[in-house]
Amino acid sequence: MDQKRLTELSKFLSFVLRHEPEAIGVVLDANGWIEIDGLVGACRAHGKLLSRELLETIVATSPKQRFAISEDGQRVRASQGHSIEVDLAYHPAPPPETLFHGTIFASLPAIRTAGLKKMERHHVHLSPDAVTARIVGMRRGKPVVLQIAAGRMHRDGHDFYLSANEHRSAARIRREREVFALKFESLGCLGESAHLDLFRAASAWLCLSTFAACAHPSATTTHGETLFVAHDFTAPRFTSDIEGPEIDAHGNLLVTNFEQNGTIGLVSESGACERYVTLPSGSSASSIKFDSRGRMLVADYAGHNILAVDASTRAVVTYVHSTLFNQPNDMVIARQDVLYLSDPNFKAGTGQVFRVEHDQVTRVAENMGTTNGIELSPDERTLYVNESAQRRIWAFTVEGKGLVNQRLFAAFPDHGLDGMRCDRAGNLYVTRYGKGTVVVLSPDGKLIREIMLRSKAPSNLVFGGRDGRTVFVTAQDRKLVETFRVDVPGKRYR
């Protein structure tokens, strides 16, 4: 049977098993189950050519795992979305920090006014990712994806329930994706801690500012300007090792591995790209910084070097080479041209941090996890270092030529961490590799917001633009640079 017929049958089964079983003269049990043979016979009697084999195919290929087959293989039910009274035995479970809900533009005025309601259904249904939520919204019109601060809601006492969608195919049960459902009357308008933060409409993020209190009342618009909305800035002309975005003294954006590894690309204000320099054979760059002389310093992870590129001649020389280096990764430069360098051993899952002053190399932190992103606070008294595999961010106090008072700044339950940058207020922007977001943490480690990207593998970021409020993000999966506007400039902009 072709896909169109399968889709039609799937929609018909959703209608029967979630809303009107009486339409074909069947009765569901208290938990929404029905004998497969009875369902097949009733469907055929009403002109729907369903068979057990077709039913198993629909269950196995449903993009949202809408149906489940019982462990004994004899019964079937819809996994969620019922308007009739059934007990699906949802399991209470703590949700992730962010979940998503797909709806349509036409629903936005009502949502602004009254919040997101369960309507005739038993729960407000939430998706684990924006892509799934968008597919849900597309079924009824022009889609809008709402980003839900689920973790904060759960901590504030709202109950979430987990539906573990399972189905049996040829006597084999496969665990499918988890769908969270929130059981309460409306979401949004929750007094002084509204938790429906943002919604995404087409290419714009808007704040639900009509709520009594919005978590970030100026989060998406300032003087009519759209903020925190990512879009592509360049074409995909870089390699999958794209990294190290940096802005020079003239406002130019430099990015590593343009068209082939071992190069650095120059990106214009319009997003046009050209090759800036080719590094020596065997070298490959992962980070770029500029010293007070305008000289470009490059972390060469393949050659275990820090290279220097002359701004006038573009000649490349070795600035520092050390046998202590594993694979120099990310750098941050302090006043007086002091470099701090993360140096991971990805294979071993370990790492260290070096301080480089002129040609003097000093190890200032060791016995760490996979050290990756590194950044200094605006006052340069705190050094942040993340461990990408261990998903932790550490803070150190800078004291003289050393680091003291190592403390855990933030930790994450999933996905990786990569490059980090501070804004002028000391907020830390962190790329979430694998999740496709940039999280913004306050100076005390509290989550301020999470910015969705188009790419899933962001590797680093930098503040730029004429006012320092344009963020550029390198994306390794899509081999390009994304950008979004923010409300606070980067720390270098005064």
N, C-alpha and C positions, 0 to 999 in steps of 0.2 A: 504494500500500500504506500502511496506517495505521502510526502510530508504534509501536504495540505489536508488530506483526509485524516491523518493522524492528529493534526492540530484541531480539526473540527470535532473529532471524537473526544479529545482531551477536554475541550471546552464544554462539551455536552456532559461529560462525566463530572466536571467541576460543578456544573449547574445542579445535577441530580444529587451528588454526594454532599454538597455544601448548603444547598438552598431549598430544593424542591424534589425530594425523593418520590413524592406522590405523583409527580408528573408522569412517571412510568409505572406507578402502582407498587412501589417497593417501600419497605420500612427499615430504617436503620436501628441498630441497637443503641443502648444508652451511651456507648462510646463512639458511635458513628460508624461502626463496622456493618458490612453486609456480606453474605455468602457470595462468592464469585460466580458460582453457577447460576444462582438466582438473578444476579445483576445482568449477566450475559443474556439469559433467557428473556428478561424484561426488556432489555435494550433491543434485542432482535424483534420482539413482538411489536415494538414501536418504530420499526424501520431503521434502526441503527445496527449495522452489521458488525457487531462486536464479537470477538472470540477471546478465549483465555490467552492465546498467544499474542493477540493484539493488545490486550490489557497489560500484559507483562511488558510489552515493548513501550507502551505509553508510560508506565510507571518508571521503567528504566531510563527513558530519555527525557522525561519532563525536566525542563531547565531549572525549575524551582523546587523539584521534588514534591510536587503537589499531592502525590498519592503514596500510600504505604500498603504493603501486603503483609498480613500477619505471619508470625513465625511458622505456623503450621501450613502456610500456603493456601489456606482455604477462604480467607476473607480479605476484603480491601476496604479502605476508607480514604477520605481526603485528610491531608495532614494538618491543615489549618484553613482559616477563612470562612468558617461556618456562620450563617445567619440563623440557622435552626439550633435548638438547644441540644448540645451534646457535651459529654465530658471527655476531653481529649487527654486527660491526665498529664497536663503540662508539668514539667519539673521546675520548681523554683531554682534560679541560678543567677549568679552575679554576671552582668553583661560586660562586654568590653567598654572602653571609655566612650567610643563613638559608634552609633548605629545609624541607619538611614531609612527613610520612608519615601516611597515613590508615589507621587500624586500628579495632578494636572494643573495648568495655569488657572483654569476656571474655578478651582477650589480655593485659590489663595485668599480671596477676600474673606471667605468664611473662616479660614484658618487664622488670619490676622485678628479677626474679631473674637473668636471663641476658642481658639486652640485646635489641636488635632484630636478629633474624636473617634471613638471606636464605631460609631454609627450603629448599624444593625448587627454588627459582628460582636464576637465575644471579647476581642482584644484589639488594641492597636498593633498592627503587624509591622515589624521592622526587619530590615535586611542587613546582612553583615557587611555589605560593601555598596558603594554608590552605583556601580555598574548594574548589579541586580536590581536595585531600587529604581533605576532609570527604566529598565525593561518593564517593571511593574507599572510605572506611570505611563509608558508608551501605549499600553493596551487600551487606554481610554481617551487619549488625546495628546496634546503637546506636553511633554513630561517636565516635571519639576522634582528635584531631589532635595529632601529636607535632611539636614544633618542634626542628629539628636545627641545631646550630651548625656548619654545613658549611664555612664559610670557615676557622674555626679548625682543624677537622679536617684540611682540605687543607694548611694551613700546617704541621701536625704530621706530615705525610707520608702521609696516607691518600689513595688514588687515587679520583678521581671520573671517570666516563665520561659523555659527552654523546651522547644519541640524538637526531639531528635527524630528526624525523618528517616525512616528505614523502609526498604522494600526487599522482597524476596524475588530472585530471578533464578529459576532452575535450582531451587533448594539452597541458594546461597544468599544470605542476608548481607547487604552492603550498607555500611554507615554513610549517610549522605550529609550534606551541609546542615549546620544548625541554624534554626530560625528562631529568633527571639520574639516574644509577644509581650506586650505591656498591658496589664489588666487594670485599667481604671478609666474613669469617664472621659477625661480629656487631657491632652498634653499641651503645654503652653500655659499662659495666664496663671502661673503658679505662685502668685504673690510676689514677694520681694526677691525671689531667687528663680526667675523664669529659666527653664532649662531647654527650651526649644530655641537654640541660639541663632542659627542662620539657615537660610534656604538658598538653593542654587536654582536660578532660573536662566535657561539658555547659557550664556557665558558670563553671567553676573551673579555675584553673591550679594544678597541684601539682608539687612538686619531686620528682624521682626520688632521694629521699634515701637509699634503700637501697643505692645504688651506693657503692663504696669511697670515691669522692670526687665530690662534685657541684660544678659550677662555682659555684653560688650556694646553699650549703646552707640558708640562711634566706630564700630568694628568694620563697617562696610562702605560708609560714605563719609567724606569730609569735603565740604564746600562743593558738593555735587560730584566728587571724584570717587570712582569705584576702587575699593581697596581689597586686598587679599584674594584676588581672582587671578589664577594662573592662566597664561596662554603661551603659545610657542613664540619664541623670539627669533630663532634661527631655523634654517632648514637642517635636516639630518645629515650634516657633512662631517661629523666627527666620528671617531671610533667608539667602540663599547667601553674604552678606558677613558672617556672624556672626564676631566677633573679640573681642579685647581683654578677656578675663575678668580680673576683679580683685576682691579682697576688701577691704571697708572696715574701719574700726576696730571695728565692731560684729559683724564676721563675716559680713556680707551679701555675696552674690555679685552682681556687676554684669557685664552682658554687652551688647555693642553690637548694634544693628540687630534689635530686637525687633519682629516682625510687619511692619515696613517699615524701609527704610534711613533713617538720620537720627534714630534713636531709641536709647535705652539701656533695657534691661530689668533688673528686680530679680528675683532668683531666691531663693526661700525654701529652708530646710533640707530641705523635702520635694520640691523640684524644681518647685513651682508658680511661675509667671511672671506678672509684671505690668509695665506700662510705668512707668519711673521718671522719664524726662524726654524731651522732644522737642527736638532741636537746631534752631538757626535754619535757615531754608530754604537749601538748597544745601550744607549741611554733612553730612558722613558720617564716623562715627568708626571708627577701626581699633585704638585702644589707649586704655586707661584707667589712670590712676595717682592716688593720693591723697597730698597733701603733709602736712606735720606739723600743719597747721591743720584737716585733715579735708576740705579742698577737693578736689573731683574735677577732675583735669586730663585733657583729652581730645585725642588726636591727630586732627585733622580733615583727612583727606587730600584731600577734595574742595575744601575752602575754603582750603588752604595755611595753616592756623592751628593753634595750640594753644588750646583753649577751656578755660574754668574754669566749674565748676558749683558754686554755693553750696549747702552741705549742708543749710541750714535752709530757704531759700526756693526752691531749685532753679532760681534765675535763672542764665542762661547769658551769659557775656561772653567777649570775646576776650582771652586772656591774652598771647599772642604771635602776631604775624603777620610773616612775612618773605618778601620777594621772592626770597630765596635758596632757599626750600623748593621741592622738586619736588612731592612728595606725602607729607607726614609720615606715617610708618607705625607703628613700634613705639617704645615709650619704656621707660626704666628710671629710677627716681628714687633718688638717693643722699642721704646725710645733708646737712643744710643745704638740702634741697629743690633740689638741683642735678639737672637732667634731662639725660639723654643720649637722643638721638633718631636713629633710622635714617630715612633720606630717600632712597628709591629713585626711579629713573626706569625703570619697568618696560618701556616701549617701547624705550628705548635700551639696556637691560641694564646700566645703570650705577647708582652710588649714592654717598652721602656720609653722614657722621655729624656731628651738631651737639651742642654743649653749650649748655644754656639755664640761666642763673642769673638769676632774677627776669626782667627783660625784656631781658637781654643775651644775644644769640645769637652763638655762635662756631663756625665750622666747624673740627672737630678731626680729620677724616679725609676724604679725597676720592680720586677716581680709583679707586674700588672697583667691584666688580660690583654686582648687584642687592641692596643692603643691605636686610635684613628683620629677623629676630629679633635682639634686643639684650638683654644681661643683664650685671650686675655680680657678681663673686664675693662671697662673704660678707664678706670683709675690705675690699671695694671697691678693691682694688689692681689688679684685672684686669677689663677690659671685653671681653666677648665680642660679636662681631658676625658674623652669618652672611650669606652671599650666596645667595639662594634659587635663582636660575637656575644659578649656577656650582657650587652644592652644596659650598661651603666655609665653614668657621667660622674666623674670625681672632680672635686674642687680642692685646690691647693692654695695656701697662702704663700705669696712670693716674699721671701725674706733674704735680702742681700743677693748672693749668687746661688741661693738654694731654694728649695720648696719645703714647707712645713705644714703641719696641720691638715693632712689628707683627710677628706670627709666625703661621704656619699652625697651628691647633689641631687641626683634623680636616677630612677631605674624604670625599665619598661618590661612588660611581660612578653612581648613578641616583636618580631621584625628587628632589623638592624639599625645601627647608628652610623652616620658618616660625618661630613663636614659641619662646622658650627661657626656662627658669627654673632657678635653682640651689636645691639643698637645703642644709640646714645644714652638711653635710659638704663642700660645694663641688662635688658632682656636678652635672653640667649635663644637664637634661632638654630634649630637642629634638624638636619635632614634625616628622615626615617626611611632608610634603604629597604626596599621590599614592600613597604606600606604605601609609598607614593604620597607622602605628606611632608610638610615642615611644621614642627611643633615649636611654639614660642613659650619659653619658661621665664618666669619673673626672676629677679636676683635671689629670691629665697627658694627657688626650685618649684614654684607652683605653676601649673599649666594655665596659660592665659588663653591660648587658642591653638587650633590645629588647622593648617591651610592645606587644602587638597590640591594636588598637582595632576597634570594629565599623564605623567609618567609614573612608573612604579619603582624605579631605581634611581632616585636622586643621590648624587655623590658629593656635592658641595654647593656652596652658595656664596654670594658676595653682595654687599650694598653698593649701589652706583647711581648713575643718573646725575643730573645737574644739582638736584637738591638732596641726594643721598637716600631718597625714599623708594628707589627702584631696586628690587632684589632680583638677581640673576641666579638661576639654579641649573647646574649641569645634570643631564639625565642620561644615564648609561644605557638603559634599555632602548631608548628612542634616538640616541646619538645626536642630541641637540641641546639647546639652551632654552629653558622656560623663564618667564619673568612675571612678577606681580608687583603691585604698588603697596606700600605700607604707610602707616601714620607717623612713625618715628624714624628719623634718619639713622644710618649706620654710625658707629661710634667715632669714626674719623671726621664726620661732617659737623661743623659748628655753626 
